Each structure stands twice: as structure tokens, then as C-alpha cells.
Amino acid sequence: MTAAQPRQQAIVWDIVVSVVVWVLTVAVVCIAAFLAFFRLAFVDYCPPGSCDAGAAVAALFAAGAASVIVAVIGFAWGLVRMILRRTSWWITIGALVLCVACWAVGFVSASGSIGW
């Protein structure tokens, strides 16, 4: 019989950084969704030749859905790595960066669709 190997210590700084970045990710997604709602709510003048409000709605909806999917996958993957006592801070930061990128592409696409 072999003796059971002791379990590794939890990496406290990694857990703290990951949790803080998760909170920031949720805040970014919520704030961007709020801004997207108001971006579309106040489209008063939409010239027919250069404006497609449906495409703007689709772009922002896709950006929101993509950012939520990225955030959930980043959360799950980071949590699994934490449970396995491996570093996960880089996964949570990557998820945050990808969420910001999703919203940036969505806002730029919506602006192009509306003609701003």
C-alpha cells in the first residue's frame, strides 16, 4: 500500500483575484446590457436609407448572449481549476477581456447599423 499524498494548499491570492474578477465581469455585463437597452431605446431618428434598427437589435442581443456564455464558461472553468488547486486567475481575466470584446463588437456593429 502506498501512503496517501497530502492535498495541496489552496492558493489564497489566486482565489481572491479570481473572485474579484468574477464580480467585475458580472458588473461589466450588467452595465453593458443597461447601456445597450438605452442605446436602442433612444433611437428617435432613423433615416430609412442608412438605418436598420433590426440589425442593431440583433447585434446587441448577440453581444449580450455571447458575453453571458463566455462569462459562464469562464466561471465554470475557473471554478474547476480552483477545486483542483490550480491557478485560475488567468482564466477569469481572459473571460472578462472576452466579455468586453463581445460588447465592443456589438456596440460598434449596432452603431454601424443605425448610421452613427
C-alpha positions, 0 to 999 in steps of 0.5 A, a space after each residue: 500500500 502506498 501512503 496517501 499524498 497530502 492535498 495541496 494548499 489552496 492558493 489564497 491570492 489566486 482565489 481572491 483575484 479570481 473572485 474579484 474578477 468574477 464580480 467585475 465581469 458580472 458588473 461589466 455585463 450588467 452595465 453593458 446590457 443597461 447601456 445597450 437597452 438605452 442605446 436602442 431605446 433612444 433611437 428617435 431618428 432613423 433615416 430609412 436609407 442608412 438605418 436598420 434598427 433590426 440589425 442593431 437589435 440583433 447585434 446587441 442581443 448577440 453581444 449580450 448572449 455571447 458575453 453571458 456564455 463566455 462569462 459562464 464558461 469562464 466561471 465554470 472553468 475557473 471554478 474547476 481549476 480552483 477545486 483542483 488547486 490550480 491557478 485560475 486567475 488567468 482564466 477569469 481575466 481572459 473571460 472578462 477581456 472576452 466579455 468586453 470584446 463581445 460588447 465592443 463588437 456589438 456596440 460598434 456593429 449596432 452603431 454601424 447599423 443605425 448610421 452613427 
